[in-house]
Amino acid sequence: MPKDMRQLMQQAQQMQQQMAVAQEALAAKTYEGTAGGGVITATMQGTGELVSVTVDPSVLDPDDAELLGDLIVAAVNQAAAAMQADAEATMGGAAGGLDLGGMLG
């Protein structure tokens, strides 16, 4: 096996190990999203699992259940966006050091 190919394989293995460590670190984190000035808080794990939604009783209006639903969706989406941004930053950093030696163009 040529030296360049061996080096490329070693780099790929190192990147794979870094990605696994990064994925474990992300899974251990939690992310929050809020809506309505903080009356709704959604908490997600780094695995993408929604673990809690907290609702301030002041927002509970039986005549406007649709608003409550909209606020919950907004809070969950905000938490998911924070998780996604962190994952992209973390995983991009883990893959950033790979030198493909011009194999992609």
SULBEL-V765931 format. One record per residue. RES is the residue in three letters. SS is DSSP state (2 for helix, 1 for strand, 0 for the rest). Layout:
BEGIN
RES_SS, RES_SS
END
This chain:
BEGIN
MET_0, PRO_0, LYS_2, ASP_2, MET_2, ARG_2, GLN_2, LEU_2, MET_2, GLN_2, GLN_2, ALA_2, GLN_2, GLN_2, MET_2, GLN_2, GLN_2, GLN_2, MET_2, ALA_2, VAL_2, ALA_2, GLN_2, GLU_2, ALA_2, LEU_2, ALA_2, ALA_2, LYS_0, THR_1, TYR_1, GLU_1, GLY_1, THR_1, ALA_1, GLY_2, GLY_2, GLY_2, VAL_0, ILE_1, THR_1, ALA_1, THR_1, MET_1, GLN_1, GLY_0, THR_0, GLY_0, GLU_0, LEU_1, VAL_1, SER_1, VAL_1, THR_1, VAL_1, ASP_0, PRO_2, SER_2, VAL_2, LEU_0, ASP_0, PRO_0, ASP_0, ASP_0, ALA_2, GLU_2, LEU_2, LEU_2, GLY_2, ASP_2, LEU_2, ILE_2, VAL_2, ALA_2, ALA_2, VAL_2, ASN_2, GLN_2, ALA_2, ALA_2, ALA_2, ALA_2, MET_2, GLN_2, ALA_2, ASP_2, ALA_2, GLU_2, ALA_2, THR_2, MET_2, GLY_2, GLY_2, ALA_2, ALA_2, GLY_0, GLY_0, LEU_0, ASP_0, LEU_0, GLY_0, GLY_0, MET_0, LEU_0, GLY_0
END
